[in-house]
Amino acid sequence: MFPRTRQNVSVYVANYGSSDITCLDAKKKERGPGKIPLPFQPFGVAADKKRRRVYVTDGDEVTVIDPKTRTITNHIQVQKQAAFPALNPKGTRLYVPNFRSDTVSVIDTEQEKVIHTVAVGSQPSHAAVDGEGRYLYVTNYAGCTVSVIDTAMLEVPGAQDAVIATISVDMNPHGVVVDAANAFVYVACQESRKMDIIDVAQKQVIARLDVGDSPEGIAITPDGKEVWVANVSSNTVSVFDVATRTLKMTIAIESPLEIVMWGNYALIS
């Protein structure tokens, strides 16, 4: 059953092919107010319920949308080919990997402007922030690495290098997620068909598990007991037991791309 809540929970899906955003009512398991048309092809998306803002990447910009009025309120210039962004837990910072610039743009969501640009590895794709908002993990697709950024350094005037570690992973990392204890980072590696597990303290890969073809999206269940990996080309989702690091089941789903967990449900696009 769905988690008990009196609040509406909306899920936003970027539709690249049809140039719009689909709004879903997760609680009712149906479409919300419908689609939000856009004058471009959206790529990545992040939503901040507190500020009632949806952030959509498109080319060299982040477009800000007010979901209540279904209107575009701002365009924030970043660098080349903005990919899959991530918000910190407070919603005050949006981190945008720039795939063709080998950088991450740091956006102050109150001011809606870029306040830092951080050099990372080759072709950064996805980003994930730990539960405390302290460390940011960025997958570098062509570099086959994960950049670890100390976000506290980004708040220090004149600070130069906030990248505190570069961790080698398997081929072409895409999706990345941090567990609730901030102890392990899970990375979906597309070309090698692996899921790498990084020990945060050791800053290195400690396990490498087989998944399906072209893994991209990855998520951890709210209870922290399972990791789900979306395998686009094999039309499956791999479900792993976190404690034993073994495959529990494989679920057949057509072309799964991204996964979001909510209560006992996995929302898969």
C-alpha positions in Angstrom: 0.0 0.0 0.0 1.1 3.6 -0.4 2.7 5.4 2.5 0.1 7.2 4.6 0.2 10.9 3.9 -2.3 13.7 3.5 0.0 15.5 1.1 -0.1 15.1 -2.7 3.0 13.6 -4.1 3.8 14.6 -7.7 6.3 12.9 -10.0 7.7 14.7 -13.0 8.9 12.8 -16.1 11.0 14.5 -18.8 9.8 13.4 -22.2 12.6 14.1 -24.7 10.7 12.9 -27.8 7.5 14.8 -27.2 9.1 18.0 -25.7 7.1 18.1 -22.5 6.9 17.1 -18.9 4.4 14.6 -17.6 3.1 15.3 -14.1 1.9 12.1 -12.2 0.0 11.9 -9.0 1.8 9.2 -7.2 -0.7 8.8 -4.4 -3.7 8.3 -6.8 -1.5 6.3 -9.3 -2.7 8.5 -12.2 -1.7 11.5 -14.2 -2.0 14.8 -12.4 -2.9 18.0 -14.2 -1.5 16.6 -17.4 1.6 17.5 -19.5 3.5 20.7 -19.4 4.5 21.6 -23.0 8.0 22.9 -23.5 9.7 24.7 -26.4 12.6 22.3 -26.2 13.5 18.6 -25.7 14.0 18.1 -21.9 16.7 15.8 -20.6 17.1 15.6 -16.9 14.7 16.8 -14.2 14.7 17.6 -10.5 11.8 18.8 -8.4 11.7 20.9 -5.2 8.3 20.7 -3.5 9.2 23.3 -0.8 9.9 26.0 -3.3 7.4 24.7 -5.8 9.9 24.5 -8.6 10.8 22.0 -11.2 14.3 22.2 -12.8 14.7 20.8 -16.3 18.0 20.5 -18.2 18.1 21.4 -21.9 21.2 21.9 -23.9 23.3 24.5 -22.1 20.5 25.7 -19.8 18.4 24.8 -16.8 14.8 25.8 -17.2 12.8 26.6 -14.1 9.1 25.7 -14.1 6.4 26.6 -11.6 4.3 23.4 -11.5 1.2 25.2 -10.1 0.9 27.7 -13.0 2.6 25.3 -15.4 4.7 28.1 -16.7 8.4 28.7 -17.3 9.8 31.3 -14.8 13.5 31.4 -15.6 16.3 30.1 -17.7 19.7 29.6 -16.0 22.7 29.4 -18.3 25.1 26.6 -17.4 27.7 24.9 -19.7 27.6 22.4 -22.6 24.9 19.6 -22.6 23.5 19.7 -19.1 22.7 16.2 -18.0 21.0 14.7 -14.9 20.9 17.2 -12.0 20.6 16.6 -8.3 19.2 18.8 -5.4 20.8 18.9 -2.0 18.4 17.8 0.9 17.6 21.4 1.8 16.8 22.3 -1.8 19.2 25.2 -1.7 21.7 24.0 -4.2 21.2 22.3 -7.6 24.2 20.4 -9.0 24.2 20.1 -12.8 26.7 17.8 -14.6 27.7 19.3 -18.0 28.4 16.4 -20.2 30.4 18.2 -22.9 32.2 20.6 -20.7 33.6 18.1 -18.0 32.2 20.4 -15.3 29.5 20.6 -12.7 27.5 23.9 -12.3 26.4 24.7 -8.8 23.2 26.7 -8.7 21.9 28.7 -5.8 18.2 28.0 -6.0 17.2 31.1 -4.1 19.0 33.4 -6.4 18.5 31.1 -9.4 22.0 31.6 -10.7 25.3 29.7 -11.0 27.6 30.4 -8.1 30.4 27.8 -8.8 31.7 25.7 -11.7 33.7 22.6 -10.7 36.0 20.7 -13.0 35.4 16.9 -12.8 36.1 13.9 -15.1 35.4 13.3 -18.7 31.7 13.5 -19.7 29.9 13.8 -16.3 26.4 12.3 -16.5 24.6 11.8 -13.2 24.9 13.3 -9.7 23.9 12.2 -6.2 24.1 14.0 -2.9 24.5 12.2 0.5 21.7 12.5 3.1 23.6 15.2 5.0 24.2 17.3 1.9 28.0 17.2 2.5 29.3 15.1 -0.3 28.4 15.1 -4.0 29.1 12.1 -6.2 29.3 12.6 -10.0 29.7 9.8 -12.5 32.1 10.6 -15.4 30.9 8.5 -18.4 34.0 8.6 -20.6 36.4 8.9 -17.7 35.1 5.7 -16.0 35.4 7.5 -12.7 33.3 9.0 -9.9 34.3 12.5 -8.7 33.7 13.1 -5.0 33.0 16.8 -4.2 33.1 18.3 -0.7 30.1 20.7 -0.9 31.3 22.6 2.1 34.3 23.8 0.1 31.9 25.3 -2.4 30.7 27.7 0.3 34.2 29.0 1.0 35.0 32.2 -0.9 38.0 31.7 -3.2 38.2 28.0 -2.7 39.7 26.3 -5.7 39.5 22.5 -5.7 36.4 21.0 -4.0 37.1 17.6 -5.6 38.6 15.5 -2.8 38.8 12.2 -4.6 38.5 10.6 -8.0 37.5 6.9 -7.8 38.0 4.5 -10.7 34.9 2.4 -11.6 33.9 0.1 -14.4 33.1 1.1 -17.9 30.8 4.1 -18.6 29.1 4.8 -15.3 25.7 6.4 -15.4 23.3 6.3 -12.5 24.5 6.8 -8.9 22.9 6.6 -5.5 24.1 7.0 -1.9 22.7 4.8 1.0 20.9 6.4 3.9 23.9 5.8 6.2 26.2 7.6 3.9 28.4 4.5 4.0 28.1 3.1 0.4 27.7 4.5 -3.1 26.1 2.4 -5.8 27.0 3.0 -9.5 25.4 1.6 -12.6 28.1 1.0 -15.2 26.5 0.8 -18.7 29.1 -0.7 -21.0 30.4 -3.3 -18.6 26.9 -4.4 -17.4 28.0 -4.1 -13.7 27.0 -2.3 -10.5 30.0 -1.1 -8.6 29.8 -0.6 -4.8 32.0 2.2 -3.4 33.0 2.2 0.3 32.7 5.9 1.2 35.3 5.7 4.0 37.9 3.9 1.8 37.0 5.8 -1.3 37.3 2.8 -3.5 35.2 0.0 -5.2 34.8 -2.9 -2.8 32.4 -5.0 -4.9 31.3 -5.4 -8.5 28.1 -7.2 -9.4 26.6 -8.4 -12.7 23.4 -6.7 -13.9 21.6 -6.6 -17.2 22.4 -4.9 -20.5 23.0 -1.1 -20.5 22.2 -0.3 -16.8 21.3 3.4 -16.3 18.9 4.3 -13.5 19.6 3.1 -9.9 17.8 3.5 -6.6 17.7 2.2 -3.0 14.4 1.3 -1.3 13.4 3.5 1.6 14.2 0.8 4.1 17.7 0.5 2.7 17.4 -3.3 2.1 17.4 -3.4 -1.7 19.1 -1.7 -4.6 17.2 -1.6 -8.0 19.0 -1.2 -11.3 17.2 -0.4 -14.6 18.7 -2.3 -17.5 17.5 -0.5 -20.7 18.7 -2.9 -23.4 17.7 -6.2 -21.6 14.3 -4.8 -20.7 14.7 -5.8 -17.0 15.2 -4.4 -13.5 17.7 -6.1 -11.3 16.9 -6.2 -7.6 19.8 -6.8 -5.1 19.8 -7.6 -1.5 22.0 -4.9 0.2 23.1 -7.1 3.1 24.2 -10.1 1.1 25.0 -8.3 -2.1 23.2 -11.0 -4.1 20.6 -10.8 -6.8 17.1 -11.4 -5.4 15.1 -11.1 -8.6 14.9 -9.9 -12.1 11.7 -8.0 -13.2 10.7 -7.8 -16.9 10.0 -4.1 -17.8 10.2 -2.6 -21.3 13.1 -0.2 -21.7 13.5 1.0 -18.1 15.5 4.1 -17.8 15.2 5.8 -14.4 13.9 4.7 -11.0 12.4 6.7 -8.1 11.4 5.0 -4.9 8.3 6.1 -2.9 7.2 3.9 0.0 6.7 0.4 -1.1 6.5 1.4 -4.8 9.2 1.8 -7.5 8.3 4.4 -10.1 10.1 3.5 -13.3 10.2 5.5 -16.5 
